Amino acid sequence: MGKVTPRTNIMGAHQLGVHVRTGGRLKAQNLAQRSILTYKSLWILVTISVALIATDWIPAKSTLGTIKTRLRNSYSAIAYLPTGFQFVAFGFLALAAYFIATAGKPYALFAWNCFIKPFLKSKPTGIDSDEHQKRLEQFYEGQAEIYDITRRRLLRGRSTMLKLCGAQLRQYYPCHFANNFEPGKSGKTVNDPSYLPSPPLSPSFLAGADKRFAWVDIGGGTGENIERMNAFFPVRNFDRIYLVDITPSLCEVARQRFQRLGWTNVRVLCMDATKFEIPKEDGPEDLDIALVTMSYSLSMMESFYPLIDRLEQVLSPSGIFGVSDFYVSPKRSSDPTRQLSWLMRWFWSIWFDFDNIYLHPSRRDYLEHKFKTVKSLNAKNDFIKPFIKIPYYVWIGAKTDAVLPDFSLDSAALSGTDSDSESSTSDKDTTPTPTTLTTTQSFKHVSSDHVHGQGLRWRQPFDPKLIPRFSTYIYAFTWEDPRVDLEFLDLKPEDHMLVISSGGCNVLEYAAKVGPERIHAVDLNPCQNNMLELKLAGIASLDYQDFWLLFGEGYHPQFDTLLDTHLSPHLSPTAYHFWKQNSSFKNLFKTGCSGLAIRVFQFVVRVKGLSDAVKRMCEAETIEVQKRVWSEEIRTHFLSSWLIRVLNNDRFLWGALGVPPAQMQMLLEE
């Protein structure tokens, strides 16, 4: 059974006398999901009462007549409304009152506790742990039960962060999905491997298979993240899970959640996170902290420097650190994907400061200073479309010194001697490598020899200034036939190749059919290399069915999930961010600039009724038949004067047919 264990002078929920009803989260959720027709008798009574009050069917001297008269005297405007409008007005008020009392109650409590109550009570002003706890408890004590249901639209990115963490952990630690695993009364299906598109991956580095490992969720609140994680990395795989939070009322909800689920390996610790240590009874000597997560809690920490320092000490060298939170960018950011306008930086910093949420960029900067970045995502939560967009980020990191050992199988390694390695070391060129723009983004990211550096095995560092100049790629697939290339190139396994990346099809064909010693895929447009990375990641992580749906049919209904759970460990941070922002396509082959040309072609075919002719051209058995169908039935429609006038502009011709305007501009600038 989960338990609350106060480990400092900060008092736990039971000591403060905080009482939260069992199943609070489920009760609030069920209340919000009830139909408004649930209470039929109440509805009948309200309808009859409103009808009688709003009409002249009741005597003026009766009780209902007196109520009606007082309402009219209090709100004289009502008396001048027609009876029908009065009925509608009273009905609307009754419906609003009923909604607030039932399904809308969680949101009414949320509005009260967040926007009204803080201005009615004085807040503790100290910065030590006790004062910080009092301040948070004052804010959350009235909304602990409805915390989960009222934060799901506000706190975006949490599931993405958990999926990314689970995917990275599965590269090192064993993860078992078993249908006979019973987690408790809720969530019985989340352990089913069919929940994920492809079967879960086996560890790529098996050294973690014989280790005891744990997860620490800092600022875990009600424990919803731990319950969510069960879908992506089942909770039973962790020997211990520690939920650390300083707020007693939220800890009490978490304790009751895990008691209901029957997860005995979860501990709830009501304490200051900077003082966290593994309890002695859990055997800290051989327990790896494999995962640390912070979900919208880093921005609420008064003293974040000692916290990050402490987490850097407790995290295992092979562990993962996951963060999702609000953010604002600095005035000038080296990462163009996180840059915000001055208005968003100013507004959201002030807005969240009212609730003691601090969005200064120094928090994220220090996080990236102490850890290496594995994956990152900068996005905006369309809280109220299209007006309110709240910036948030998802960041996955690891320790800086977790480098894989050398698995070289040369003769020296096999014979147990190191003479060759000494010779190679002494022969190395010690000339310092000049620093160039191409290395500016690599210092924050893990390297390809890092435990979690699978995503950097293919991509070389490049100038991040190229990213905002190219919003998309030209080719999702290559138009040329690589089989013809192979007939004339006479490639051999010892060859080295320099190839334009394009859609990546040629590169993969050469690698699959011949396997040259090295292929250098180069493209001025970073998005083309993102496409090649996606195909390589698919080969590395997907089963045949999922791979065919994505790259054969051009559409996978769960691509966004696949991107997080399977593809992400094999993508560079740049490629992952690009595909996460462009994951909503319905046909991969119709994306990019060449996809625009395809869509124009299909539009003309539909408008002109050329579907049968195109089908006959594609299915023609000889080149002669194909040429005849094209020249006699199709060609004239695509070379018509009206279509030429529409498409005869530089943007379409350069973009759809091979060179984006940004690339052309760069060539002109040089």
N, C-alpha and C positions, 0 to 999 in steps of 0.2 A: 504494500500500500504506500502511495506517495505520502510524504510527510513534510511538514514545515520545520526547518531546523535553524533557529536563530544562532548565528555564529559570531556576532559582535554585540555591542551594547544596544544595537537597534532592536526594538521589540517586535515580536511576531504578531500575527493577526489574533491568535488566541489570547495573547497577553494583553492586547489593547482592547479586548472585548468586541472585536469586529465580527459580525455575524452575517454570512452570506448564505442564502438558501441553497440547498443541494440542487444541482442541475440548473443553476442560474442561466447558463448560456443556452441550454436547450429550451428552458421556459421562455426566455426572451425571443428565441428564434421561432418557436412554435406559435407564440402570440402574434408575431409579425406575419406569420404565414397563414393564419386563420382567415377564412373567408368572411366577408362582411355580412354574409347571410347566416352565419353560425347561430346567432341569437335571434331566432325568428319571433319569439314572443315579445322581446324587447323592441324589435322593429315594428311590430304591429301596434304596440302601445304608443311608440313615438309618432308613428304616422297618424294615428287617430287623434292624439293630443294636438299635433301641429295643425291638422285639418280643422279641428274645432276652434282653436285659438285664432286661426287666420280667416275664418269665415263668420257669417252672422247667424249661425245655427244655434248658438248658445245664448241664454238669457243674460242680460247685462248685469243683473244682480247676483248671479251665481258665482261660485269660486273661480271657475275658468274665465267668466266674464270679467271679474275683478282683475285677474292676472293680465288679461288682454288690455284692459283700460290703462293699467299701470305701465305696461310696455309702450302703449301709444303716447302716454303723457311723458315718459322718459325719453322716447325717441320719436319726436313729433313728425319726422319725415315719413315714418311708417304709415301714419294715418292718411297720407295723401297718395299712397301707392294703391293701385287696383288690387282687388282681392287675390287674383292669380299671382301677382308679383309678391304679395305678402306671403303667400303659401310657399313660393319658391325660396324667398329669403329665409323664412323660418326653417324650411327643409334643409337649406344649405348649412345654416348654423348648427342644426341638430346633427347633420352628417359630419361636420367638422369636429364637433364635440365627441361624437362616437368614435371617430378615427383616432383622435388624440387619446381617448381612454382605452383603446384596444390596440389595433395594429400600429398606430402612430405613436404609441406611448414611448418606445425606446428612443425615437428621434426627438420627441418633446423633451425627454429627460436629458438627452445629449445637448440640445440647444440651451436648456436651462443651466446645465453644469459648465458649459464651455463659454457661453456668451453673456450670461446674466449673473450667475452666482459669484464668479470671481471678482466682480465689481462691488458686491455687497458685503464681502468679508475681507478683513485684513489678512495678508499673507505673511508667513514667516519670511524674514529677509536674510537670514544667515546663509552661509555657504558650506557649513560643515554637514556631516552625514545626517545628524539628527534633524536639523532644520530642513534639509533637502527632503527627507522622508516625510516630515510633517506637511510640507508644501505639496508633495505629490499625493499624499493620502487625502488631503483636503480637496484636491481636484478630482480624484477618482472614486472616493468612497460612495458617492451618490450614483455612480454609473458603472460600477464594477460588473453588475449582472448583464448590462446591455452593451458592454464594451465591444464585444466581437461583432455583433450585428450592425453596429453603427460605424464601424471602422473599415468595413470591407471595400467600400467605394473610395474611401479617403486614403487608406494606406496601401497603395498599389505597389507591385513588384515583390511582395513577400513570397508568393508561390514560385516566381521566377528564380529568386535567390535560392530557395530550398531545392528546386530542381537542379540548378547549377551545382550546388554543393553536393547533392546526391550523386550527380554524374561524375564529379571529380573524385569523390570518395571511392566510387566503384572502380577507379583506375588503380587503387592501391589496397583497399580493404575489401574483404569478402562481403557480399550482400546476397542474402537468401530471400527469395519470394516463395512462399509455400501456401498452397490453397487450404491446407488444414490448420493454418495458424489462426487462432481465435483471439483477436485483440480486445473483445469486449462487446457491449451491447450496441455500440455504434461503430461505423467504419469497418464492417466485416468484409467488404469487398475490396478495400484498398490494397490488400496484400496479393490480389490476383495479378499475375504478370501480364495478363491480357489487357490490363488497364493501360499499359504502355504499348506503343505501336510495335516495337521490336522487343525481343527478350532482353532482360537486363544483361549488361556486359560483365564478363569475368574480369578480375583484376589483371592489368597489364604488367604490374610489378608485384610479384607474389610475396614479397617480404612482409607484407602486412597481414598475411593470412593467419599467423599463429600469435597475434598480439591481442591483448585486451584493450579495447578503446572506448572512449567516452565522448560525449557532446556536452558543451556548456552553452546554454542560451542566455545571454546577458540581457536583462530587461525583458524577460520573456512574458511578463504580464500574466494573462489568463491561461497560457499554455496552448493557445490555438496553433501556433507554428509547429509545435511538436506533434500535434494530432495531424496536421497537414503533411508533415514530413513522412508520415507512415505510408503515404502513397508512393513515394519516390525512393526512400531508403528505409525499409520497415524498422520500426522502433526496436523490435526484438534483437536486431543485429548489434545494437550498442550494449555493452556491458553495464554502462551507467549513463544516465542523462541528468544533468543538473540544470534546473531552471533557477536562475538567480535574479531576484527582483527586490527592490527596496520598499515596495508598496504593499502593506499587509492585506488590504482588501482584494487586490488582484491575485496575490499569492493564495488566498483562501479559495478563490474560484478555481485556480489551477489545481490545488490539492484535491478538491472535490471532483474535478474533471478526470484526473488520473486514477482516483479511487473508483470512479464509475467505469472507466475503461479497463481496470485491472492491470495496469502497467506497473509492475513492482520494481522495475529498474529505473524509474524516474524519481528524482529527489527534488523537492521544492525548497530552496534556501532563501529565506527573507533576510537579506544582508546587503551591505555595501559591496558592489562588484569589485572595487579596487582591493578588497581584502580577501578575495576568493582563494581558496586552496582546496585540494581534494581531501575530503574527510578521511581521517586515518583508518576508519573501519572499512573503507573501500579499497585499501591497498594501493596507495599512490605510487609505490615503487615500480610496479609493472603495468600501470594503467596509462595508456597514451591518450592525451587530449587530441582526438582526431578532428574535431570540428568545434569551432566557436562561431556563434551567430549573434548579430545585433540587428533587430528589426525595429526601426524607428525609435531607437533608444540612445544612439550615440549623440544625437542632437539635443537630448534632454539631460545629458550629464553636465553637472556643474564643473567638475574637474576631470577633463578627458585625457590630459597628458599622462597622469599616473595610471589611469585605467588601461590605455593602449600599451603602455610599458609593461604592465602586469600581464596582459594577455599575450604579449610577445614572449614572455618568459614561460608561460604555462603551455602554449600551443606546441604540439609535437612537430619535429622537423618535417614529417610527412603529412601534417595536418592542413586543414583548410579553414579560412576565416571568411565568413560571408556577412555582408552588410547591405541593408536596404534602408533608405532614409530620404528625407527631403534635402534639397541643397540649393545653394545659389553659387554661381561661378564668381571667380575674381574678375576684376575689371578687364584684365587681359589674361587669357588662358592659353597655355601651350597645347591644350587639347581642344581642337575646334568643335568637337561634338558636344562639349558641355557648356559652351559659351552662351550666356543669356544677355538679353538687352538690359539697359540700365533700369528701365521701369520694373522689370520682373525682379531684378536683384534688390532694388529698393523696397518694393511693395511687400514681397514675401518675407524679407528679413524683419520688417516692422510688424507685419501681421502675426507671424508665429512668435515673435518676441513677447506678445501679450500673454501667451500661454507658457512662457518660460521654455520655448523651443528655440535653440540658437543655431542659425544656419551659416555662420561665418565659414568661409572656405578653409580656414586653418585646420578644422577638424579632419576634413577629408585629406588635406595635404599631409598632415602628420601621419595619418593612417597609411598613406602611400609611401611615406618616408620610412616607416618601420617595417613594412611588408612589401613584397613584390606583387604586382597585379597579375592575376591569372585571367580574369574576364571582367569587363565593365560594361555597363549600359547606362546611358543618360537619356531620359525620356520625360514626357509630360503627361500628367494624369488629367484627362478631359473630364474633370469633376462635374462641370455643368457646361455642356457643349453649346455654342462654341466660345463661350465667354470666359470661363474659369479654367485655366490650365496650370496645374501645380507641378513644378519641376521636382523630379525624384531620380535617384540613381540606384543601381544595383552593382555591387562591387564584390568580387571574389579574389582573395589574396592568399599568399602562402609565405612562409619564412624565407629569408633571403639565402640561406646557406644549405638548403635541402637539395643537394646535387646527387644524381644517380652515380653509382660506382661504374668504373670502366669494365665493360663486358667483352673486351677484346679477346679473340680466340686465335691470336697469332702463335707462332711456334714457341716464342718465349713464354707466353702464358701457359701453354699446354705442357711445357717441359718444367715449369716451376721456377725458371730463372728470369731475371729482369735485366739482362745485359742489353737486349734490344731497346727496352724502354729507356735505359740510361743513355744509350747512344742517340736515340731519337731526341731525347731531351737536350743533350749537349749540342746537337746540330741545329736546334731551333734558332730562328732569326730573332734576336732580342731587340731589334729596332722598334722603337715605340710607334704604334699605329696612329697616324694623324686623326684628330677629331674632325668629323664632317657633319653636315646636316643630317646625313642618313642614319646617324647613331643617336640623334636627340631623343627619340621616343623609346629606345630600347632599355634605358636605365631603369624605368619603372616596371617593366614587364619581366616575368620569369624568363629564363633562357631555355634553349631547347634541351639542355642536359639536366634541367630541374626535374624533380619528382613529378611535378604537375606542369611540365613544359611540353606536353604532347602537341599542343596547338601551335608551337613555334618550330616544329620539325621541318616545315616546308617554307614558311614565309620569312623573307629577309627584311631587316629594318629598312624603312624608307622615310622620306621627309613628310611629316604629317600635314604640312602646308598644302599637299596635293589633295587632301580629303575634301575640303569644301569646294574645290574646283570641279569635281566630278560627282554628280549626284547619282549616276547609274552607269551601267555598262552598255556597250553596243550589242555584243553577241551573247546570247544565252547558249548557243551552240555554233559550231564551226561550219561554214558553208563548203569549204574545200573538202576533198576526199583524201584522207590520210593514206588509204590503201594504195592510191596512185603514187604518193610520195615514197612509200616503202619499196615500190617496184624499181625506182630509179636511184634512191639514195644509198643503197647497199650498206645499211647500218649494221654495226657489229656491237657486241656487248661491251667492248672496251672503248667505244666512242664517247665523246662529249658533244652535246648539242646546245645550240643557242636558238631558242624558239620564241616567237611572239605568242603570248599566252592566249589571246583571243578567247574563245569559249572553252578552251581546255581540252577539246575532243582530240585534236592532233597529238598533244602532249601525252595523253593517256593511251592513245593507240600505239605510239612509239614505245612507251613503257611496257605495255602489255604484250606486244608482238615481238619486240626485240630485247627490251630492257637494257638500254645503254647505261654505262657507268654513271653518267651524270647528265641531267637535262636542266638547263637554265631557262626557265620560262619568264620572259620579260615583257612588261607592258607599261606604257606611260599612264594608263588609266588604272588606278588601284582597284576599281570595281571589277575589272576583268580578272584580276588575281583573286578577288573574293569569290568569283564564280568557280575558278579552278579549285580553290580551297574547299568549297562546298562539295564538289564532286569527289575530291580525295577523301574528305571526311566521311562521305556516304559510303565509299568503298571500305573504309576502315571500320565503320561502326554499324551499318544497317544490314538486315537480312535481305534476301533477294526480292521478296514481295514489296517491302517498303522502298527499296532502291528503285525498283521498276516503276512504282506509282509516281515517284518524284521525278525521275529522269527519263522514264519511258513514256508514261502517260502525261507527264508535265504537271500533275497536281496530286498532292497528298493531303487529305482532309485534316490530318493532325500534324502538319509540318511544324507549326509553332511549338508543339509539345516535343516533337522529335528534335528540334533545334536545341532545346534545353537539356533533354534527358540523354541523348545519344551523340548528337553531332558536336555539341559545344566543347568537349575535351579535346577534339581534334581540329578546332578552329583557332586562329589567332584572335586576340582581342579585337583587332580592327575588323576582321571578317565576321566575327560573331555579332558585333554591334551593327554592322551593315545589314546582315540578314534578319536580325531581330526587328529592325526598323522597316524592313521590306518583306515581311513574312505573310502578308495578306493576299498574295497573288492567287489567281484562279487557274492560271496556265503559265508555267515557267517559260514556255517557248514564245509567249506573247509579251514577255517583259523586255525591258531595255529598249534601246533605240531601234534595233532591228525588229523588235516586236511591234513597234509602231508601223513599220512597213508591212508586216504581215497582217495587221488589223486593217490597214487601208486596202490591201489586196482582197481580203475577205469581204469587206464592205462593198467594194465594186462588184464582186462576184454575186453577192446577194441582190444588190440593186438591179443589176443587168440580167439576172437569171442565168448565170453561167455555171451553175453547180454541176450539171451533167457534162458539159464540155470539159471542165477542169478534171472531173473524175475520169473521163475517157483519156485525157492527156496523161494523167498520172498512171493509169493502168495499161497504157499502150505497150504492146509487146516489141515494137521496133521503133528506132529513132525516127524513121520516115513518117510513121503514123503520128508520132508525137509532134514533129515539126508541122505537119499539115493541120492538125487540130489547133495548134498555137497560132499559126499565121492566118488561118481562114476564119476561126471562130472566136478567138480570145484577144489577139494582139490589138486589133482595131479599137477595142473598148478601153484598153489601158493607155493607148496613145491618143485618146480623144482630146480635143482642144480644151474642153472645160476642166478635165483632170490635170492637164499640163499646167494650166493657169493656177490652179489651186496649190499644186505641189511645187511649183517653180519658185522656191525660196531657199536661201542658203541654210537656214536652220534645219529644214527637213532633209535637204539633199546631203548635207554634211553628216547630220546625226543618224538618219535612218539608213544611210548607205555606206557608213564606214568610219567617219571621223567626227567626233563630237565637237561643237564649237569651242569648248574650253581647251581641248587638245590643239585645235588649229591656232587658237590665240597664243598658247604657250610656244608653239613653233615659230609664230611670227615675232614674239618677244625675244626669242633667242637669236 
